[in-house]
Amino acid sequence: MGTISVPHDPTVFIVDDDESVRRSIEWLVGSVGLKAESFASARTFLDAFDPDRPGCLIVDMRMADISGLELQEWLMEHGATLPVIVMTAFGDVKTAVRAMKHGAIDFIEKPFNEQQVLELIQNSIAEDATRRQQDVDNRLVGESLKRLTPREREVLEFVVKGLSNKEIAREMGIVPKTVEVHRARVMEKMEARSLADLVRRFSLFQQRKG
């Protein structure tokens, strides 16, 4: 199957209207060899936002223009998958729950523990890489499915349900040998390494599609 291909190294995007906080996180990120870019407002971040750039976002919850939660919700509504870490000096349980419901990786309060932030950043970058690989796999499975004939697609549906060649032949009103031919073509066109690989990838594709 395809492998992830991105044009940039992971970047930690920092959005906070407090310059001292931005500088502090930039230094922290740089201390472990990661790239950081900071923005004084959500609007300036959105002006520069490129969904193809991997990494994660650290955003302050309360800002004068667009709040961190509003930015997070905008990203979610527009299909962006960049992992978000929300931080605030005014944290409460309700706000934390809202942030997590809208896809935040975690919720941290200022002043924050540096080691905790670094761990969250590393986890978020790993999560972003996983999501992007899943998107690549999903797209490739979709392209493979388009190459299947209606008969091959029907055989695939039965295979995923766990039916044997004889059972599929009975359901379709054809002989088992024909099922074997269709099944072999399905495996080839789907670039599946094994039956388990075929079932896993098709099932994940259906889940993400739904």
Residue frames as qw, qx, qy, qz and C-alpha x, y, z in Angstrom:
[[0.000, 0.889, 0.458, 0.000, 0.00, 0.00, 0.00],
 [0.307, 0.780, -0.055, 0.543, 1.09, 3.63, -0.23],
 [0.580, -0.305, -0.392, 0.646, 3.32, 5.34, 2.27],
 [0.097, -0.921, -0.269, 0.265, 2.97, 8.75, 3.79],
 [0.553, 0.244, 0.175, 0.777, 4.59, 11.55, 1.81],
 [0.129, -0.929, -0.297, 0.177, 4.67, 15.09, 3.16],
 [0.518, 0.704, -0.028, 0.484, 6.56, 18.15, 1.90],
 [0.083, -0.767, 0.330, -0.543, 7.66, 19.41, 5.31],
 [0.367, 0.018, -0.807, 0.462, 9.12, 18.25, 8.58],
 [0.354, -0.692, -0.629, 0.024, 6.64, 18.37, 11.49],
 [0.117, 0.407, -0.145, 0.894, 6.07, 21.87, 12.86],
 [0.241, -0.534, -0.689, 0.426, 4.69, 22.91, 16.23],
 [0.009, 0.575, 0.282, 0.768, 2.34, 25.82, 15.60],
 [0.291, -0.376, -0.591, 0.651, 1.90, 28.10, 18.61],
 [0.079, -0.615, -0.360, -0.697, -1.00, 30.56, 18.83],
 [0.454, -0.614, -0.490, 0.421, -1.06, 32.84, 21.87],
 [0.133, 0.899, 0.129, 0.398, -1.46, 36.59, 22.29],
 [0.541, -0.808, 0.208, 0.102, 1.12, 36.56, 25.09],
 [0.536, 0.726, -0.426, 0.070, 4.55, 37.02, 23.52],
 [0.226, -0.592, 0.728, -0.261, 6.41, 35.67, 26.56],
 [0.805, 0.001, 0.541, -0.242, 4.44, 32.42, 26.37],
 [0.802, 0.591, -0.048, -0.073, 5.11, 32.09, 22.65],
 [0.270, 0.750, -0.579, 0.168, 8.84, 32.61, 23.16],
 [0.496, -0.423, 0.698, -0.298, 8.91, 30.15, 26.05],
 [0.875, 0.184, 0.416, -0.166, 7.25, 27.39, 24.03],
 [0.645, 0.726, -0.239, 0.000, 9.38, 28.15, 20.97],
 [0.009, -0.685, 0.699, -0.203, 12.52, 27.71, 23.08],
 [0.676, -0.193, 0.653, -0.282, 11.15, 24.50, 24.60],
 [0.871, 0.433, 0.188, -0.138, 10.31, 23.04, 21.19],
 [0.485, 0.777, -0.393, 0.084, 13.67, 24.05, 19.77],
 [0.335, -0.631, 0.669, -0.205, 15.48, 22.43, 22.69],
 [0.729, -0.032, 0.682, -0.057, 14.43, 18.99, 21.42],
 [0.251, -0.198, 0.700, 0.639, 15.23, 19.74, 17.79],
 [0.296, 0.602, 0.737, 0.085, 11.71, 20.43, 16.57],
 [0.140, 0.254, 0.275, 0.917, 10.61, 23.30, 14.36],
 [0.031, -0.635, -0.636, 0.438, 8.21, 25.91, 15.76],
 [0.079, 0.376, 0.311, 0.869, 6.20, 28.76, 14.28],
 [0.107, -0.478, -0.655, 0.576, 4.27, 31.18, 16.47],
 [0.021, -0.532, -0.462, -0.710, 1.34, 33.53, 15.87],
 [0.012, -0.018, 0.446, -0.895, -0.07, 36.33, 18.00],
 [0.575, 0.183, 0.258, -0.755, -3.66, 35.61, 16.96],
 [0.639, 0.217, 0.738, -0.031, -5.85, 32.91, 15.50],
 [0.540, 0.795, 0.134, -0.240, -6.49, 35.09, 12.47],
 [0.144, 0.784, -0.566, -0.211, -2.80, 35.36, 11.56],
 [0.440, -0.209, 0.873, 0.034, -2.48, 31.61, 11.99],
 [0.643, 0.486, 0.574, -0.146, -5.42, 30.97, 9.66],
 [0.382, 0.856, -0.176, -0.301, -3.94, 33.34, 7.09],
 [0.101, 0.638, -0.753, -0.125, -0.85, 31.12, 6.95],
 [0.703, -0.117, 0.652, -0.258, -2.55, 27.77, 7.57],
 [0.508, 0.388, -0.657, -0.399, -1.72, 24.96, 5.15],
 [0.878, -0.207, 0.222, -0.370, -3.52, 21.66, 5.94],
 [0.896, 0.330, -0.283, 0.094, -0.79, 19.71, 4.14],
 [0.209, 0.612, -0.592, 0.481, 1.84, 20.74, 6.70],
 [0.754, -0.308, -0.577, 0.053, 2.25, 18.11, 9.43],
 [0.202, 0.292, -0.525, 0.773, 2.78, 18.72, 13.13],
 [0.299, -0.592, -0.724, 0.188, 0.49, 19.94, 15.89],
 [0.040, -0.667, -0.109, -0.736, -1.13, 23.12, 17.19],
 [0.372, -0.378, -0.604, 0.595, -0.79, 24.60, 20.68],
 [0.045, -0.563, -0.304, -0.767, -3.40, 27.31, 21.15],
 [0.001, -0.048, -0.559, 0.828, -4.39, 29.56, 24.03],
 [0.034, 0.546, 0.837, -0.021, -8.04, 29.30, 24.95],
 [0.001, -0.891, -0.375, 0.256, -8.73, 32.98, 25.61],
 [0.409, -0.044, 0.267, 0.872, -7.62, 35.52, 23.04],
 [0.153, 0.447, 0.179, -0.863, -9.03, 38.90, 22.08],
 [0.385, 0.286, -0.466, -0.744, -10.00, 38.12, 18.48],
 [0.829, -0.006, -0.439, -0.346, -10.83, 34.46, 17.90],
 [0.634, -0.546, 0.483, -0.258, -10.63, 32.19, 20.93],
 [0.072, -0.393, 0.908, 0.125, -8.67, 28.96, 20.96],
 [0.465, 0.239, 0.824, -0.219, -11.85, 26.91, 21.10],
 [0.545, 0.706, 0.141, -0.429, -13.35, 28.83, 18.18],
 [0.231, 0.657, -0.646, -0.311, -10.19, 28.18, 16.18],
 [0.250, -0.153, 0.955, -0.039, -10.31, 24.50, 17.10],
 [0.544, 0.458, 0.616, -0.339, -13.97, 24.27, 16.07],
 [0.458, 0.743, -0.197, -0.446, -13.23, 26.03, 12.76],
 [0.059, 0.492, -0.842, -0.213, -10.47, 23.53, 11.98],
 [0.371, 0.099, 0.908, -0.168, -12.78, 20.64, 12.80],
 [0.542, 0.613, 0.367, -0.441, -15.63, 22.02, 10.68],
 [0.454, 0.754, -0.333, -0.338, -13.27, 22.41, 7.71],
 [0.984, 0.155, -0.092, -0.009, -11.93, 18.88, 7.94],
 [0.248, 0.721, -0.574, 0.299, -8.46, 19.77, 9.24],
 [0.909, -0.237, -0.342, 0.028, -6.85, 16.90, 11.15],
 [0.332, 0.525, -0.485, 0.615, -4.01, 18.83, 12.82],
 [0.590, -0.448, -0.619, 0.261, -3.89, 17.68, 16.48],
 [0.089, -0.747, 0.027, -0.658, -4.69, 20.48, 18.92],
 [0.510, -0.281, -0.601, 0.548, -3.41, 21.07, 22.45],
 [0.169, -0.818, -0.239, -0.495, -5.50, 23.70, 24.24],
 [0.506, -0.134, -0.496, 0.693, -3.95, 25.72, 27.07],
 [0.207, -0.779, -0.247, -0.538, -5.37, 28.31, 29.43],
 [0.167, 0.199, -0.594, 0.761, -4.84, 30.12, 32.70],
 [0.487, -0.070, 0.258, -0.831, -8.56, 29.96, 33.37],
 [0.365, 0.033, -0.890, -0.272, -9.28, 26.28, 33.00],
 [0.585, -0.095, 0.491, -0.638, -12.45, 24.61, 34.24],
 [0.461, 0.028, 0.887, 0.014, -13.96, 21.20, 33.76],
 [0.568, 0.650, 0.427, -0.268, -16.74, 22.32, 31.38],
 [0.320, 0.834, -0.319, -0.315, -14.31, 24.08, 29.06],
 [0.206, -0.446, 0.856, 0.159, -11.95, 21.12, 29.15],
 [0.557, 0.265, 0.780, -0.103, -14.77, 18.75, 28.22],
 [0.516, 0.788, 0.146, -0.304, -15.80, 21.04, 25.36],
 [0.115, 0.752, -0.583, -0.284, -12.23, 21.13, 24.05],
 [0.325, -0.219, 0.917, 0.077, -11.88, 17.36, 24.19],
 [0.591, 0.476, 0.610, -0.228, -15.26, 16.81, 22.51],
 [0.492, 0.839, -0.037, -0.230, -14.08, 18.95, 19.63],
 [0.892, 0.387, -0.124, 0.200, -11.00, 16.82, 19.10],
 [0.063, -0.855, 0.466, -0.221, -8.34, 18.35, 21.34],
 [0.695, 0.204, -0.656, 0.213, -5.51, 15.94, 22.10],
 [0.527, -0.373, -0.580, 0.497, -5.24, 17.34, 25.61],
 [0.177, -0.889, -0.181, -0.382, -5.89, 20.31, 27.83],
 [0.647, -0.103, -0.374, 0.656, -3.18, 22.02, 29.90],
 [0.226, -0.944, -0.240, -0.008, -3.20, 24.91, 32.32],
 [0.399, 0.595, -0.282, 0.639, -0.67, 27.72, 32.66],
 [0.102, 0.727, -0.655, -0.176, 1.85, 27.71, 34.19],
 [0.958, 0.150, -0.148, -0.195, 2.59, 24.39, 32.55],
 [0.715, -0.456, 0.494, 0.190, 5.07, 21.64, 33.25],
 [0.251, 0.677, -0.529, -0.446, 7.70, 21.64, 30.49],
 [0.143, -0.194, 0.962, 0.127, 8.15, 17.88, 30.42],
 [0.451, 0.439, 0.714, -0.307, 4.40, 17.38, 30.20],
 [0.434, 0.753, -0.031, -0.494, 4.18, 19.78, 27.26],
 [0.113, 0.543, -0.756, -0.348, 7.04, 18.05, 25.44],
 [0.285, 0.051, 0.956, -0.039, 5.37, 14.66, 25.90],
 [0.475, 0.615, 0.487, -0.399, 2.08, 16.02, 24.60],
 [0.316, 0.739, -0.338, -0.489, 3.84, 17.54, 21.59],
 [0.030, -0.346, 0.907, 0.238, 5.60, 14.27, 20.75],
 [0.360, 0.285, 0.869, -0.183, 2.36, 12.31, 21.12],
 [0.437, 0.712, 0.241, -0.494, 0.48, 14.83, 18.98],
 [0.232, 0.639, -0.570, -0.461, 3.05, 14.72, 16.19],
 [0.141, -0.105, 0.980, 0.095, 2.91, 10.92, 16.24],
 [0.406, 0.493, 0.686, -0.347, -0.89, 11.06, 16.11],
 [0.378, 0.733, -0.103, -0.556, -0.74, 13.47, 13.17],
 [0.092, 0.444, -0.814, -0.363, 1.58, 11.13, 11.25],
 [0.262, 0.159, 0.947, -0.098, -0.82, 8.24, 11.92],
 [0.427, 0.642, 0.425, -0.474, -3.82, 10.23, 10.72],
 [0.311, 0.694, -0.373, -0.531, -2.05, 11.30, 7.56],
 [0.030, -0.241, 0.942, 0.230, -0.99, 7.73, 6.79],
 [0.348, 0.374, 0.819, -0.260, -4.57, 6.60, 7.31],
 [0.412, 0.715, 0.093, -0.557, -5.75, 9.28, 4.89],
 [0.184, 0.532, -0.702, -0.437, -3.24, 8.04, 2.31],
 [0.154, 0.008, 0.988, 0.011, -4.34, 4.42, 2.80],
 [0.396, 0.528, 0.600, -0.452, -8.00, 5.43, 2.63],
 [0.387, 0.692, -0.194, -0.578, -7.52, 7.29, -0.64],
 [0.120, 0.399, -0.851, -0.319, -5.62, 4.40, -2.20],
 [0.271, 0.208, 0.925, -0.165, -8.28, 1.89, -1.15],
 [0.435, 0.644, 0.324, -0.540, -10.91, 4.14, -2.70],
 [0.322, 0.631, -0.493, -0.505, -8.95, 4.30, -5.95],
 [0.049, -0.181, 0.975, 0.122, -8.52, 0.51, -5.95],
 [0.396, 0.376, 0.752, -0.369, -12.25, -0.04, -5.43],
 [0.452, 0.657, -0.032, -0.602, -12.99, 2.02, -8.54],
 [0.215, 0.466, -0.770, -0.380, -11.00, -0.51, -10.60],
 [0.302, 0.067, 0.937, -0.162, -13.23, -3.40, -9.54],
 [0.298, -0.199, -0.660, -0.660, -16.00, -4.61, -11.83],
 [0.628, -0.339, 0.060, -0.698, -19.52, -4.86, -10.32],
 [0.923, -0.092, -0.363, -0.086, -19.06, -8.64, -10.00],
 [0.584, 0.207, -0.520, 0.588, -15.69, -8.25, -8.29],
 [0.181, -0.386, 0.318, -0.847, -17.14, -5.70, -5.88],
 [0.814, -0.276, -0.121, -0.496, -19.95, -8.12, -5.06],
 [0.859, 0.024, -0.461, 0.222, -17.45, -10.89, -4.38],
 [0.277, 0.350, -0.463, 0.766, -15.46, -8.53, -2.16],
 [0.498, -0.409, 0.144, -0.751, -18.54, -7.72, -0.09],
 [0.932, -0.192, -0.212, -0.222, -19.17, -11.43, 0.49],
 [0.712, 0.221, -0.485, 0.458, -15.51, -12.14, 1.27],
 [0.004, 0.427, -0.401, 0.811, -15.46, -9.42, 3.92],
 [0.719, -0.344, 0.057, -0.601, -18.54, -10.99, 5.49],
 [0.380, -0.420, 0.808, -0.162, -16.54, -14.22, 5.88],
 [0.889, 0.263, 0.182, -0.329, -18.31, -16.37, 3.27],
 [0.582, -0.243, 0.690, 0.357, -16.43, -19.23, 1.65],
 [0.104, 0.255, -0.618, -0.736, -16.09, -19.61, -2.13],
 [0.081, -0.296, -0.932, -0.195, -18.86, -22.22, -2.16],
 [0.008, -0.651, -0.600, 0.464, -21.17, -19.97, -0.14],
 [0.075, 0.548, -0.162, -0.817, -20.42, -16.97, -2.39],
 [0.069, 0.051, -0.812, -0.577, -21.05, -19.11, -5.48],
 [0.042, -0.484, -0.872, 0.047, -24.42, -20.17, -4.08],
 [0.010, 0.685, 0.341, -0.643, -25.37, -16.56, -3.24],
 [0.115, 0.564, -0.324, -0.751, -24.37, -15.30, -6.70],
 [0.832, 0.394, 0.290, -0.264, -25.62, -18.26, -8.71],
 [0.504, 0.707, -0.491, -0.072, -22.22, -19.04, -10.21],
 [0.940, -0.036, -0.298, 0.162, -19.71, -21.88, -9.87],
 [0.635, -0.713, 0.072, 0.288, -16.96, -21.80, -7.19],
 [0.695, 0.060, 0.280, 0.659, -14.25, -21.72, -9.85],
 [0.193, 0.733, 0.265, 0.595, -15.59, -18.41, -11.15],
 [0.469, -0.878, -0.078, -0.053, -15.60, -17.07, -7.59],
 [0.772, -0.358, 0.162, 0.499, -11.94, -18.03, -7.30],
 [0.501, 0.399, 0.289, 0.712, -11.12, -16.05, -10.44],
 [0.111, -0.863, -0.207, -0.448, -13.01, -12.98, -9.23],
 [0.666, -0.734, -0.028, 0.128, -11.42, -13.28, -5.82],
 [0.740, -0.100, 0.181, 0.640, -7.91, -13.43, -7.27],
 [0.294, 0.583, 0.258, 0.712, -8.59, -10.32, -9.32],
 [0.383, -0.879, -0.172, -0.226, -9.93, -8.53, -6.26],
 [0.754, -0.527, 0.059, 0.387, -6.76, -9.36, -4.33],
 [0.614, 0.166, 0.255, 0.728, -4.62, -8.11, -7.22],
 [0.094, 0.711, 0.278, 0.639, -6.51, -4.87, -7.84],
 [0.497, -0.844, -0.101, -0.174, -6.73, -4.09, -4.11],
 [0.398, 0.607, -0.554, 0.407, -3.00, -4.84, -3.74],
 [0.737, -0.547, 0.195, -0.346, -3.81, -6.98, -0.70],
 [0.111, 0.545, -0.824, 0.109, -1.01, -9.06, 0.80],
 [0.067, -0.086, -0.980, 0.165, -3.41, -11.53, 2.37],
 [0.288, -0.584, -0.679, -0.338, -7.10, -12.11, 3.04],
 [0.427, -0.640, -0.446, 0.459, -6.68, -10.57, 6.50],
 [0.250, -0.247, 0.120, 0.929, -5.06, -7.49, 4.94],
 [0.095, -0.322, -0.605, -0.722, -7.93, -7.17, 2.44],
 [0.389, -0.658, -0.642, -0.063, -10.60, -7.45, 5.14],
 [0.426, -0.531, -0.289, 0.673, -8.82, -5.03, 7.49],
 [0.173, -0.136, 0.229, 0.948, -8.28, -2.30, 4.89],
 [0.193, -0.405, -0.627, -0.637, -11.75, -2.54, 3.37],
 [0.426, -0.651, -0.614, 0.134, -13.37, -2.51, 6.82],
 [0.347, -0.464, -0.158, 0.800, -11.36, 0.56, 7.87],
 [0.046, 0.101, 0.431, 0.895, -12.29, 2.27, 4.60],
 [0.304, -0.561, -0.675, -0.371, -15.98, 1.63, 5.29],
 [0.442, -0.626, -0.473, 0.436, -15.68, 2.94, 8.85],
 [0.266, -0.327, 0.044, 0.906, -13.96, 6.17, 7.78],
 [0.053, -0.260, -0.585, -0.767, -16.39, 6.62, 4.92],
 [0.362, -0.643, -0.657, -0.151, -19.28, 6.33, 7.34]]
